[in-house]
Amino acid sequence: MQVVYTPAHLAHDITTETFMGVSIPANEVAERAEIIRRALTADGGFELVAPTEHGEAPIIAVHDPGLVRFLEVAWSEVRRQGIHRAFLSADTYPNRSMFEGMSAATVDALVREPVHAGGRAGFWGLDSAAPLVAGTYGAARAAVDVALTTADLVMAGAPAAYGLCRPPGHHAARSMYGGYCFFNNAAIAAEAVARATGEPVAILDVDYHHGNGTQQIFWRRRDVRYVSIHADPDSDYPYFLGRADETGEGDGAGENLNIPLSPGTTDEEYLGAVDRALEAIDATPGSVVVVSLGFDTYGLDPIGTFALTTGVYHEIGRRTAALGRRLVILQEGGYHRPSLGENARAWLRGADGRPFDPLPAAGFGESGAVAG
């Protein structure tokens, strides 16, 4: 299997994030992608290829141009405005209650992009979990190119290809970034596939968290079926979206399937949800499935509550491949770093039709990363 990778992600160099008002060590760090890359290289059954540049047009096809412009200039504005911070995060968000009692016309007139970088971050942002630094925009653009190159490989005939995307993407909506995500890699890839093939496209999201951005982007689309297995939003981020009764509207009515699961979900329970998700995809036309692949479902993940094991990832990959559709597999979350490499190998080997044999323990350093 070909693996699309670029070291450009290293420029998004994050060390801390904010969780419920407290600064904590960042979860979405550069080491995540490097651990996966080293594990796949050590496996010997994966070929690393560099992404090709695709320009801005595929991004604008999915995202508000204003969001793109903000991310492009955000850090230069931080410096120009003399904001002495290691990263940019929002100061204020335009909460709906701020405008309660005002007419829609008044709100439309008042809610406009501020000048201050902290205000602009709140205007375009969802939360404080996506700190922006000098290299963020370049890394996010490179992650899009990784996703689109992965789609290119599949449209050129590969049965499956894997894009090692970082930053991840499924929380980024048309006009909003957040949740570690800046551009929605999976949505951009799905849009590109739909345009190139003229076929409906399915997105299977198996990250621990609901892909609120992907759902929002395709909410009224009948040519993209979004199926997500995730933690119940009553207890987990993003809290406001991801419930089972959210099924799409207009032309997209019935094209959105959310399968929320409870804390402690086991391998067996998760596989039942996978079968339901794959049945929903199998019921739609189209030859390509975009997979938002997260490993924060793993039992030891620091921000997840499921109880999945490495072995089940191999079976999920195998069952997904058994659909008989071509797979554009794109990396999303997963924050238990010692397990990331083996979990990725297990899933991808399943999708590739190969048995999963763990790498020798001697091949790993103390952090769980493959040495080399």
C-alpha positions as CSV (number, residue, x, y, z in Angstrom):
1,M,0.0,0.0,0.0
2,Q,1.2,3.5,-0.8
3,V,1.5,5.9,2.1
4,V,1.4,9.7,1.3
5,Y,3.6,11.6,3.8
6,T,5.3,14.9,4.0
7,P,7.6,16.3,6.8
8,A,5.9,19.7,6.2
9,H,3.6,18.8,9.2
10,L,6.5,19.4,11.5
11,A,6.0,23.1,11.1
12,H,2.8,22.9,13.1
13,D,4.9,22.6,16.2
14,I,2.5,22.5,19.2
15,T,3.6,21.9,22.8
16,T,0.5,23.0,24.8
17,E,-3.2,23.3,24.4
18,T,-6.1,24.7,26.5
19,F,-8.6,22.3,28.0
20,M,-11.5,23.8,30.0
21,G,-9.4,26.9,30.7
22,V,-6.3,25.1,31.8
23,S,-3.0,24.9,29.8
24,I,-2.0,21.2,29.4
25,P,0.6,19.4,27.3
26,A,-0.7,19.1,23.7
27,N,-2.1,15.8,22.5
28,E,-1.9,16.6,18.8
29,V,1.8,16.8,18.4
30,A,4.3,16.1,15.6
31,E,5.5,12.9,17.2
32,R,2.2,11.2,16.3
33,A,2.7,11.2,12.6
34,E,6.4,10.4,13.0
35,I,5.6,7.3,15.1
36,I,3.2,6.0,12.4
37,R,5.6,6.8,9.6
38,R,8.4,4.8,11.3
39,A,6.2,1.9,12.1
40,L,5.0,1.6,8.5
41,T,8.6,2.0,7.2
42,A,9.8,-0.8,9.5
43,D,6.9,-3.1,8.3
44,G,8.3,-3.2,4.8
45,G,4.9,-3.6,3.1
46,F,4.3,0.1,2.6
47,E,5.7,2.6,0.1
48,L,6.1,6.2,1.2
49,V,5.4,8.8,-1.5
50,A,5.4,12.5,-1.4
51,P,2.3,14.6,-2.1
52,T,1.8,16.7,-5.1
53,E,0.6,20.3,-4.9
54,H,-3.0,20.9,-5.8
55,G,-3.4,24.6,-5.2
56,E,-6.2,26.4,-3.4
57,A,-9.1,25.6,-5.7
58,P,-10.0,22.2,-4.0
59,I,-10.0,23.9,-0.6
60,I,-12.2,26.7,-1.8
61,A,-14.6,24.1,-3.2
62,V,-15.3,23.1,0.4
63,H,-14.3,26.0,2.7
64,D,-15.3,29.6,3.0
65,P,-12.5,31.7,1.3
66,G,-12.6,34.0,4.3
67,L,-11.5,31.1,6.5
68,V,-8.6,30.3,4.1
69,R,-7.5,34.0,4.1
70,F,-7.6,34.2,7.9
71,L,-5.5,31.1,8.4
72,E,-3.1,32.3,5.8
73,V,-2.4,35.7,7.5
74,A,-3.2,34.9,11.1
75,W,0.3,34.5,12.4
76,S,1.6,37.6,10.5
77,E,-1.2,39.5,12.1
78,V,-0.2,38.3,15.5
79,R,3.2,39.7,15.0
80,R,2.1,42.9,13.3
81,Q,-0.3,43.6,16.2
82,G,2.4,43.0,18.8
83,I,0.6,40.1,20.5
84,H,3.3,38.4,22.5
85,R,2.1,34.8,22.7
86,A,3.6,31.5,21.8
87,F,0.4,30.6,19.9
88,L,-2.8,32.2,18.8
89,S,-6.1,31.2,20.4
90,A,-9.4,33.0,20.5
91,D,-10.2,35.6,23.2
92,T,-14.0,35.7,22.6
93,Y,-16.5,33.6,20.6
94,P,-19.7,35.1,19.2
95,N,-22.1,33.0,21.3
96,R,-25.7,33.1,20.2
97,S,-26.8,34.4,23.6
98,M,-24.8,37.6,23.0
99,F,-27.3,38.6,20.4
100,E,-30.5,37.4,22.0
101,G,-33.5,39.6,21.3
102,M,-31.9,41.3,18.3
103,S,-33.4,40.9,14.9
104,A,-31.7,38.7,12.3
105,A,-30.9,41.8,10.2
106,T,-29.2,43.4,13.2
107,V,-27.2,40.3,14.0
108,D,-26.1,40.1,10.3
109,A,-24.9,43.7,10.5
110,L,-23.1,43.3,13.9
111,V,-21.5,39.9,13.5
112,R,-18.6,40.7,11.3
113,E,-14.9,39.7,11.3
114,P,-13.0,41.8,13.9
115,V,-9.6,43.4,13.3
116,H,-7.8,42.0,16.4
117,A,-6.2,38.6,15.8
118,G,-7.8,37.2,19.0
119,G,-11.2,38.3,17.8
120,R,-10.7,37.0,14.3
121,A,-9.7,33.6,15.9
122,G,-13.0,33.6,17.7
123,F,-14.9,34.6,14.6
124,W,-13.5,31.7,12.6
125,G,-12.9,29.2,15.4
126,L,-14.8,26.6,17.3
127,D,-12.7,26.3,20.5
128,S,-9.4,26.8,22.1
129,A,-8.1,23.3,21.2
130,A,-6.6,24.4,17.9
131,P,-3.6,26.6,18.8
132,L,-2.2,28.4,15.7
133,V,1.5,28.9,15.3
134,A,3.8,30.3,12.6
135,G,3.9,27.0,10.7
136,T,0.2,26.0,11.0
137,Y,-1.1,27.3,7.7
138,G,1.7,25.6,5.7
139,A,1.2,22.4,7.5
140,A,-2.5,22.5,7.0
141,R,-2.1,23.2,3.3
142,A,0.3,20.3,3.1
143,A,-2.1,18.0,4.8
144,V,-4.7,18.8,2.2
145,D,-2.2,17.9,-0.5
146,V,-1.6,14.6,1.3
147,A,-5.3,13.9,1.2
148,L,-5.7,14.9,-2.4
149,T,-2.7,12.9,-3.6
150,T,-4.1,9.8,-1.7
151,A,-7.4,10.3,-3.6
152,D,-5.4,10.7,-6.9
153,L,-3.7,7.3,-6.3
154,V,-7.0,5.6,-5.7
155,M,-8.7,7.2,-8.7
156,A,-5.7,6.1,-10.8
157,G,-6.5,2.5,-9.9
158,A,-5.1,1.7,-6.5
159,P,-7.6,-0.4,-4.4
160,A,-6.5,1.6,-1.3
161,A,-4.0,4.3,-0.3
162,Y,-3.3,5.9,3.0
163,G,-2.7,9.6,3.7
164,L,-0.8,10.4,6.8
165,C,-2.5,13.7,7.3
166,R,-1.4,16.1,10.1
167,P,-3.1,18.3,11.2
168,P,-6.3,16.2,11.2
169,G,-9.4,17.6,9.6
170,H,-12.9,16.3,10.4
171,H,-13.8,19.0,13.0
172,A,-13.2,21.8,10.5
173,A,-16.5,23.0,9.0
174,R,-17.0,25.2,5.9
175,S,-16.4,28.4,7.8
176,M,-14.8,27.2,11.0
177,Y,-11.6,25.6,12.3
178,G,-11.3,23.8,15.7
179,G,-10.7,20.5,17.5
180,Y,-7.0,20.3,16.3
181,C,-8.3,20.8,12.7
182,F,-7.9,23.6,10.2
183,F,-8.9,22.3,6.8
184,N,-11.2,19.3,6.5
185,N,-9.0,16.9,4.6
186,A,-11.6,14.1,4.2
187,A,-14.3,16.5,3.0
188,I,-11.9,18.1,0.5
189,A,-10.9,14.6,-0.8
190,A,-14.5,13.5,-1.0
191,E,-15.5,16.6,-3.0
192,A,-12.6,16.0,-5.4
193,V,-13.5,12.4,-5.9
194,A,-17.2,13.3,-6.5
195,R,-16.3,15.9,-9.0
196,A,-13.7,13.7,-10.8
197,T,-15.9,10.6,-11.0
198,G,-19.4,12.0,-11.1
199,E,-20.3,9.3,-8.6
200,P,-21.7,9.5,-5.1
201,V,-19.0,9.1,-2.4
202,A,-19.3,7.7,1.1
203,I,-17.3,8.8,4.1
204,L,-16.7,6.4,7.0
205,D,-15.6,8.2,10.1
206,V,-14.1,5.9,12.8
207,D,-12.5,8.6,14.9
208,Y,-13.5,8.6,18.6
209,H,-15.1,12.1,18.2
210,H,-17.9,13.0,15.9
211,G,-16.8,14.8,12.7
212,N,-19.0,17.8,13.1
213,G,-17.3,19.6,10.3
214,T,-17.8,16.8,7.8
215,Q,-21.4,16.5,8.8
216,Q,-22.0,20.2,8.4
217,I,-20.3,20.5,5.0
218,F,-22.4,17.7,3.4
219,W,-25.6,18.1,5.5
220,R,-27.7,19.0,2.4
221,R,-25.8,16.9,-0.2
222,R,-27.3,13.7,-1.6
223,D,-24.1,12.7,-3.4
224,V,-22.0,12.3,-0.2
225,R,-23.1,9.8,2.5
226,Y,-21.5,10.5,5.9
227,V,-21.4,7.7,8.4
228,S,-19.8,8.2,11.7
229,I,-19.1,5.9,14.7
230,H,-18.2,8.0,17.7
231,A,-18.6,8.8,21.4
232,D,-21.9,10.0,22.6
233,P,-21.9,13.8,22.4
234,D,-23.8,13.9,25.7
235,S,-20.5,13.1,27.3
236,D,-17.8,14.0,24.8
237,Y,-16.6,16.7,22.4
238,P,-18.0,18.2,20.2
239,Y,-21.1,18.1,22.5
240,F,-23.5,19.9,20.2
241,L,-23.6,17.6,17.2
242,G,-23.3,13.8,16.6
243,R,-26.7,12.4,17.9
244,A,-28.5,9.6,16.1
245,D,-31.4,11.8,15.1
246,E,-29.2,14.0,12.9
247,T,-29.9,12.6,9.4
248,G,-29.5,15.5,7.0
249,E,-31.9,17.9,5.4
250,G,-33.2,18.8,1.9
251,D,-31.4,16.8,-0.8
252,G,-29.3,15.3,2.0
253,A,-32.1,13.9,4.0
254,G,-31.2,10.4,5.1
255,E,-27.6,10.7,3.9
256,N,-26.2,11.3,7.4
257,L,-25.9,8.4,9.8
258,N,-24.5,8.9,13.3
259,I,-23.8,5.9,15.6
260,P,-22.9,7.2,19.1
261,L,-21.5,4.7,21.5
262,S,-21.2,4.6,25.3
263,P,-18.0,4.7,27.4
264,G,-16.4,1.3,27.8
265,T,-17.4,0.2,24.3
266,T,-15.7,-3.2,23.7
267,D,-14.3,-4.7,20.5
268,E,-17.4,-6.8,20.0
269,E,-19.7,-3.9,20.5
270,Y,-17.7,-1.7,18.2
271,L,-17.6,-4.3,15.4
272,G,-21.4,-4.4,15.6
273,A,-21.4,-0.7,14.9
274,V,-18.9,-1.1,12.1
275,D,-21.2,-3.7,10.4
276,R,-24.1,-1.3,10.7
277,A,-22.1,1.5,9.2
278,L,-20.8,-0.6,6.3
279,E,-24.3,-1.8,5.6
280,A,-25.4,1.8,5.2
281,I,-22.5,2.5,2.8
282,D,-23.1,-0.7,0.9
283,A,-26.7,0.5,0.3
284,T,-25.4,3.5,-1.7
285,P,-24.0,3.7,-5.2
286,G,-20.4,4.7,-5.8
287,S,-17.0,3.0,-6.0
288,V,-15.0,5.1,-3.5
289,V,-15.1,5.3,0.3
290,V,-13.1,8.0,2.1
291,V,-12.1,6.8,5.6
292,S,-11.5,9.2,8.4
293,L,-9.3,7.0,10.5
294,G,-8.8,7.7,14.2
295,F,-7.2,5.7,16.9
296,D,-8.5,7.6,19.9
297,T,-10.9,4.7,20.2
298,Y,-8.0,2.7,21.7
299,G,-8.5,1.6,25.2
300,L,-5.5,3.5,26.6
301,D,-6.1,6.8,24.7
302,P,-5.8,9.7,27.0
303,I,-8.9,11.5,25.7
304,G,-11.1,8.5,24.9
305,T,-13.3,6.2,26.9
306,F,-13.6,3.1,24.7
307,A,-11.9,-0.2,25.3
308,L,-10.7,-1.2,21.9
309,T,-7.6,-3.3,21.3
310,T,-5.0,-3.4,18.6
311,G,-6.3,-6.6,17.2
312,V,-9.8,-5.2,16.4
313,Y,-8.3,-2.5,14.1
314,H,-7.1,-5.3,11.8
315,E,-10.6,-6.7,11.7
316,I,-12.2,-3.3,11.0
317,G,-9.8,-2.7,8.2
318,R,-10.5,-6.1,6.7
319,R,-14.3,-5.6,6.9
320,T,-14.0,-2.2,5.4
321,A,-12.0,-3.6,2.4
322,A,-14.5,-6.4,2.1
323,L,-17.0,-3.8,0.8
324,G,-15.2,-4.1,-2.5
325,R,-14.8,-0.4,-2.9
326,R,-11.7,1.6,-3.3
327,L,-10.5,3.2,-0.1
328,V,-9.0,6.7,0.4
329,I,-7.8,6.3,4.0
330,L,-6.9,9.6,5.8
331,Q,-5.4,9.9,9.3
332,E,-7.4,11.8,12.0
333,G,-7.0,11.4,15.7
334,G,-5.2,9.0,18.1
335,Y,-3.2,10.2,21.0
336,H,-1.8,7.3,22.9
337,R,1.6,7.6,21.2
338,P,3.1,4.2,22.3
339,S,0.3,2.3,20.4
340,L,-0.1,4.5,17.3
341,G,2.3,2.8,15.0
342,E,1.0,-0.7,15.7
343,N,-2.6,0.3,15.6
344,A,-2.1,2.0,12.2
345,R,-0.2,-1.1,10.9
346,A,-3.0,-3.4,12.1
347,W,-5.8,-1.4,10.4
348,L,-3.9,-0.9,7.1
349,R,-2.8,-4.5,6.9
350,G,-6.4,-5.5,7.3
351,A,-7.4,-3.2,4.5
352,D,-4.6,-4.5,2.4
353,G,-5.6,-8.2,3.0
354,R,-2.4,-9.1,4.9
355,P,-2.2,-10.8,8.3
356,F,-1.2,-8.6,11.2
357,D,2.1,-9.7,12.9
358,P,3.3,-7.3,15.5
359,L,6.8,-5.9,15.0
360,P,9.4,-7.3,17.3
361,A,9.6,-5.5,20.7
362,A,13.2,-4.7,20.0
363,G,12.2,-2.5,17.2
364,F,10.6,0.0,19.5
365,G,12.1,2.7,21.7
366,E,10.9,3.6,25.1
367,S,8.2,5.9,23.7
368,G,6.8,3.1,21.6
369,A,8.1,4.7,18.4
370,V,10.0,2.4,16.0
371,A,13.7,3.1,16.2
372,G,15.3,4.6,13.2
